[in-house]
Amino acid sequence: MIHLFCGYDRREAIGFHVFVHSVLSRTSAPVSIIPLAAMGLPEGSNSFTQSRFLVPKLMRYRGHAIFADASDMLAMGDVVELNALFDPRFAIQVVKHADYKTRHKTKYRGTAMECPNMNYPRKNWASVCIFNCEHPAWQTVDASEPSLIGLKFLPDELIGELPAEWNRLADEGHPVEEAKVLHWTAGFPAFEAYRDAPAADAWFAAKRQMELVG
């Protein structure tokens, strides 16, 4: 069983459901999908910013699990392939967006979620990741600590690298061809201001497919 934790914010609910559908329509093995909302933790630009760091605890510090922001993403590949990349040498594995700074000064334009889009080291690294839930690095983590999102508490040697196609930042100029996960970091295509974002047609196609099922 693959354990996939997905960020959930009720203001992006349609994005969550489209992502889940895109995962289930492509997987070649059973997947347990667990939504993560705020869970009583401080909220960032969305409600699940901090709750991703509860994944090792929720897994009882056993095995490994995948986390994805989900609500502003679309799965284009089989999550089984991502799960197979787990490497127990690391505490976490991520796509390392080197020298990345956002093109968008504001996130979620025109919505109740609108906020400044800040740059920081290791930005968006933790938006798709594989947690090694058994690694001792997670035993003392306080999930309410805001600095966790930049993974500053982990030395470089504990952060493994995933292939870039597993977190393609579609609205930041990353190539969308052969992407395994498309990610709209500033606002996903359901929001009016982002309906024409790069690869938005893929998101709308997935939404239509989800609505036709059954």
C-alpha positions as CSV (number, residue, x, y, z in Angstrom):
1,M,0.0,0.0,0.0
2,I,1.3,3.4,-1.0
3,H,0.6,6.2,1.6
4,L,0.0,9.5,-0.1
5,F,-0.8,12.5,2.1
6,C,-2.4,15.4,0.2
7,G,-2.7,19.0,1.2
8,Y,-6.4,20.1,1.6
9,D,-7.8,23.6,1.9
10,R,-11.5,24.0,1.5
11,R,-10.9,27.1,-0.6
12,E,-9.1,24.9,-3.1
13,A,-11.4,21.9,-2.7
14,I,-11.9,21.4,-6.5
15,G,-8.2,21.3,-6.9
16,F,-7.8,18.6,-4.3
17,H,-10.5,16.4,-5.9
18,V,-9.1,16.8,-9.4
19,F,-5.6,15.9,-8.2
20,V,-6.9,12.8,-6.4
21,H,-8.8,11.8,-9.5
22,S,-5.6,12.2,-11.6
23,V,-3.7,10.0,-9.1
24,L,-6.3,7.3,-9.0
25,S,-6.8,7.2,-12.8
26,R,-3.0,6.5,-13.3
27,T,-1.9,4.4,-10.4
28,S,-1.0,0.7,-11.0
29,A,-1.2,-0.2,-7.3
30,P,-3.4,0.5,-4.3
31,V,-2.9,4.0,-2.9
32,S,-4.1,5.2,0.5
33,I,-4.9,8.9,0.2
34,I,-5.0,11.0,3.4
35,P,-6.0,14.6,3.2
36,L,-4.2,17.0,5.5
37,A,-5.8,20.4,6.5
38,A,-4.6,22.7,9.2
39,M,-5.0,20.1,12.0
40,G,-4.8,22.8,14.6
41,L,-1.5,24.2,13.4
42,P,-0.8,27.8,12.3
43,E,-1.8,28.4,8.7
44,G,0.5,29.8,6.0
45,S,-0.6,30.9,2.6
46,N,-2.9,27.8,2.7
47,S,-4.2,25.7,5.6
48,F,-1.8,22.8,5.2
49,T,1.5,24.6,5.1
50,Q,2.6,23.2,8.5
51,S,0.6,19.9,8.7
52,R,2.9,18.1,6.1
53,F,5.5,17.9,8.9
54,L,3.1,15.7,10.9
55,V,3.4,12.9,8.3
56,P,6.1,10.9,10.1
57,K,4.2,11.1,13.4
58,L,0.9,10.1,11.7
59,M,2.8,7.1,10.3
60,R,3.9,6.3,13.8
61,Y,7.5,6.8,12.7
62,R,7.3,3.7,10.6
63,G,8.0,3.1,6.9
64,H,7.8,5.9,4.4
65,A,5.1,8.1,2.9
66,I,4.6,10.6,0.1
67,F,3.3,14.2,0.6
68,A,2.0,16.5,-2.2
69,D,0.5,19.9,-2.0
70,A,-2.1,18.3,-4.2
71,S,-4.7,21.2,-4.3
72,D,-2.7,23.1,-6.9
73,M,-1.3,20.1,-8.7
74,L,-2.1,17.5,-11.3
75,A,-0.6,14.0,-11.4
76,M,0.6,13.1,-14.9
77,G,2.5,10.0,-14.0
78,D,2.0,6.8,-11.9
79,V,2.6,7.4,-8.2
80,V,4.0,3.9,-8.0
81,E,7.0,5.2,-9.9
82,L,7.5,7.9,-7.4
83,N,7.1,5.6,-4.4
84,A,9.8,3.3,-5.9
85,L,12.3,6.1,-5.7
86,F,12.4,5.9,-1.8
87,D,15.9,5.8,-0.5
88,P,16.4,5.0,3.2
89,R,19.6,6.9,3.4
90,F,17.8,10.2,3.5
91,A,15.3,11.8,6.0
92,I,13.4,13.3,3.1
93,Q,13.6,13.3,-0.7
94,V,12.5,16.3,-2.8
95,V,12.9,18.0,-6.2
96,K,15.6,20.5,-5.6
97,H,14.7,23.7,-7.5
98,A,18.1,25.2,-7.7
99,D,18.5,29.0,-7.7
100,Y,14.7,29.3,-7.9
101,K,13.0,32.7,-7.3
102,T,9.3,33.2,-8.1
103,R,8.1,35.2,-11.1
104,H,4.9,36.1,-9.1
105,K,5.1,38.7,-6.3
106,T,1.5,37.8,-5.3
107,K,-0.2,34.4,-4.8
108,Y,-3.8,33.6,-5.4
109,R,-4.7,37.0,-7.0
110,G,-8.3,37.9,-6.9
111,T,-9.2,35.4,-4.2
112,A,-9.7,35.5,-0.4
113,M,-6.4,33.7,-0.2
114,E,-4.4,36.5,-1.9
115,C,-1.0,37.1,-0.2
116,P,2.6,38.1,-0.9
117,N,4.7,35.4,-2.5
118,M,7.9,35.4,-0.6
119,N,11.2,33.9,-1.7
120,Y,13.3,31.8,0.6
121,P,16.0,29.1,0.4
122,R,14.7,25.7,-0.7
123,K,11.4,27.3,-1.8
124,N,8.8,24.7,-3.0
125,W,11.2,21.8,-2.2
126,A,8.7,20.3,0.4
127,S,5.7,20.6,-2.0
128,V,6.3,17.1,-3.2
129,C,8.4,14.8,-1.0
130,I,9.0,11.3,0.3
131,F,9.3,11.2,4.0
132,N,11.5,8.5,5.6
133,C,9.3,8.3,8.7
134,E,11.7,6.2,10.6
135,H,14.6,8.6,10.3
136,P,15.6,10.1,13.8
137,A,15.5,13.6,12.3
138,W,11.7,13.6,12.7
139,Q,11.6,12.5,16.3
140,T,12.1,16.0,17.7
141,V,10.4,18.1,15.0
142,D,7.8,20.7,16.2
143,A,5.3,20.9,13.3
144,S,4.1,24.4,14.5
145,E,7.5,25.9,13.8
146,P,7.1,28.2,10.7
147,S,10.7,27.8,9.5
148,L,10.2,24.1,8.7
149,I,8.8,24.8,5.2
150,G,12.3,25.7,4.1
151,L,13.8,22.5,5.6
152,K,16.5,24.7,7.2
153,F,16.7,22.3,10.1
154,L,18.0,19.5,7.8
155,P,21.6,19.4,6.6
156,D,22.2,18.9,2.9
157,E,23.3,15.3,3.3
158,L,19.9,14.3,4.8
159,I,17.9,15.7,1.8
160,G,17.8,13.3,-1.2
161,E,17.0,14.5,-4.7
162,L,14.0,13.4,-6.8
163,P,13.9,13.7,-10.6
164,A,12.7,17.2,-11.7
165,E,9.6,15.8,-13.5
166,W,8.0,15.0,-10.2
167,N,7.5,18.7,-9.4
168,R,7.4,20.8,-12.5
169,L,6.5,24.4,-11.6
170,A,4.3,25.1,-14.6
171,D,3.7,28.8,-13.9
172,E,7.4,29.5,-13.1
173,G,8.7,28.6,-16.6
174,H,9.6,25.0,-16.0
175,P,9.0,22.7,-19.0
176,V,5.7,20.9,-18.8
177,E,6.6,18.2,-21.4
178,E,7.1,14.8,-19.8
179,A,6.0,16.1,-16.4
180,K,5.0,13.5,-13.8
181,V,3.5,16.2,-11.5
182,L,2.4,19.7,-12.7
183,H,2.4,22.3,-10.0
184,W,0.8,25.8,-10.3
185,T,2.6,27.6,-7.5
186,A,0.9,31.1,-7.6
187,G,-2.6,29.9,-8.3
188,F,-4.2,26.9,-10.0
189,P,-6.4,27.2,-13.1
190,A,-9.7,27.1,-11.3
191,F,-9.0,30.6,-10.0
192,E,-10.1,33.2,-12.6
193,A,-6.7,35.0,-12.7
194,Y,-4.9,31.7,-13.6
195,R,-7.3,30.2,-16.2
196,D,-4.7,30.7,-18.9
197,A,-1.7,29.6,-16.9
198,P,0.8,27.3,-18.7
199,A,-0.7,23.7,-19.1
200,A,-4.1,24.9,-17.8
201,D,-5.7,22.9,-20.6
202,A,-4.4,19.7,-18.9
203,W,-6.0,20.6,-15.6
204,F,-9.4,21.5,-17.2
205,A,-9.3,18.2,-19.2
206,A,-8.7,16.3,-15.9
207,K,-11.6,18.1,-14.3
208,R,-13.9,17.2,-17.2
209,Q,-12.8,13.6,-17.0
210,M,-13.5,13.5,-13.2
211,E,-17.0,15.0,-13.7
212,L,-17.8,12.4,-16.3
213,V,-16.9,9.4,-14.2
214,G,-20.0,7.5,-13.1
